[in-house]
């Protein structure tokens, strides 16, 4: 991605071609949905897509049991960097506040040849 397009993306000026909302999904449902979405978007010729993960539940300071916060928020970038999705993904970055901020990711896709 060139620097001009990257700057426009980080400022929220580029509009994503497609979006996927993973709110409320389990890891078992989210991973296949993400895989299908990325490959279908690439096949349609989309370059910039938005993947909404949500930020996760807030931690309760009075809860004695530690809980993982934002499981999808941490897993989705890892999935996008591993095969088979790594072949389709060019770049991943956190979305601008108008597109979801810390609870969403911009995914810049490679062109199909």
C-alpha positions as CSV (number, residue, x, y, z in Angstrom):
1,X,0.0,0.0,0.0
2,X,1.5,3.4,-0.9
3,X,1.9,6.0,1.8
4,X,-0.8,8.4,0.4
5,X,-3.4,5.7,0.4
6,X,-2.3,4.5,3.9
7,X,-2.6,8.0,5.3
8,X,-6.1,8.4,3.8
9,X,-7.1,5.0,5.3
10,X,-5.8,5.9,8.7
11,X,-7.7,9.2,8.7
12,X,-10.9,7.3,7.8
13,X,-11.2,8.9,4.3
14,X,-11.2,5.6,2.4
15,X,-14.5,3.8,2.5
16,X,-14.2,0.0,2.9
17,X,-15.6,-2.0,0.0
18,X,-17.2,-4.6,2.3
19,X,-17.6,-5.3,6.0
20,X,-17.9,-8.3,8.3
21,X,-19.3,-8.1,11.8
22,X,-18.1,-10.8,14.2
23,X,-19.8,-9.4,17.3
24,X,-21.2,-12.2,19.5
25,X,-19.6,-15.1,17.5
26,X,-17.6,-17.8,19.1
27,X,-14.1,-18.6,17.9
28,X,-15.5,-21.8,16.1
29,X,-18.0,-19.7,14.1
30,X,-15.8,-16.6,13.6
31,X,-12.8,-18.3,11.9
32,X,-14.7,-20.0,9.0
33,X,-16.8,-16.8,8.5
34,X,-13.6,-14.7,8.3
35,X,-12.0,-17.1,5.9
36,X,-15.0,-17.2,3.6
37,X,-15.4,-13.4,3.8
38,X,-11.7,-12.6,2.9
39,X,-11.6,-15.0,-0.1
40,X,-15.0,-13.9,-1.4
41,X,-14.0,-10.3,-1.1
42,X,-10.8,-10.9,-2.9
43,X,-12.6,-12.8,-5.7
44,X,-15.0,-9.8,-6.1
45,X,-12.0,-7.5,-6.5
46,X,-12.3,-5.6,-3.2
47,X,-9.1,-4.1,-1.9
48,X,-10.1,-2.6,1.5
49,X,-12.5,-4.5,3.8
50,X,-13.5,-3.9,7.4
51,X,-13.6,-6.6,10.0
52,X,-15.5,-5.7,13.1
53,X,-14.5,-7.7,16.2
54,X,-15.7,-5.6,19.1
55,X,-13.5,-4.6,22.0
56,X,-14.6,-7.3,24.4
57,X,-16.2,-7.0,27.8
58,X,-14.8,-4.6,30.3
59,X,-12.9,-6.2,33.2
60,X,-14.6,-6.1,36.6
61,X,-11.9,-4.9,39.1
62,X,-13.8,-6.8,41.9
63,X,-13.9,-10.1,40.1
64,X,-11.4,-12.5,41.7
65,X,-11.1,-14.7,38.6
66,X,-9.1,-13.3,35.7
67,X,-10.8,-13.4,32.4
68,X,-9.5,-13.0,28.8
69,X,-10.8,-9.8,27.3
70,X,-11.5,-9.4,23.6
71,X,-10.7,-12.9,22.4
72,X,-11.7,-12.1,18.8
73,X,-9.8,-8.8,18.9
74,X,-6.6,-10.7,19.6
75,X,-7.3,-13.7,17.4
76,X,-8.4,-12.1,14.2
77,X,-5.0,-10.4,13.4
78,X,-3.3,-13.7,14.1
79,X,-5.6,-15.6,11.8
80,X,-5.1,-13.0,9.0
81,X,-1.3,-13.5,9.3
82,X,-1.4,-17.3,9.1
83,X,-2.0,-19.5,6.0
84,X,-4.3,-19.7,4.1
85,X,-5.4,-16.1,4.7
86,X,-1.9,-14.7,4.6
87,X,-1.8,-15.3,0.8
88,X,-4.8,-12.9,0.4
89,X,-3.9,-10.2,3.0
90,X,-1.5,-7.4,2.2
91,X,-1.8,-5.3,5.3
92,X,-3.8,-5.1,8.6
93,X,-4.3,-2.0,10.7
94,X,-6.7,-0.8,13.4
95,X,-9.7,1.1,12.0
96,X,-10.4,4.8,12.3
97,X,-12.9,5.8,15.0
98,X,-15.6,6.4,12.4
99,X,-15.3,2.8,11.3
100,X,-15.1,1.2,14.7
101,X,-11.8,2.3,16.2
102,X,-10.2,-0.2,18.5
103,X,-13.0,-2.7,17.9
104,X,-12.3,-3.1,14.1
105,X,-9.6,-3.7,11.6
106,X,-8.9,-2.5,8.1
107,X,-7.7,-5.4,6.0
108,X,-6.0,-4.5,2.7
109,X,-6.2,-7.3,0.2
110,X,-3.9,-8.4,-2.6
111,X,-5.2,-8.4,-6.2
112,X,-5.9,-11.7,-7.8
113,X,-3.7,-12.4,-10.7
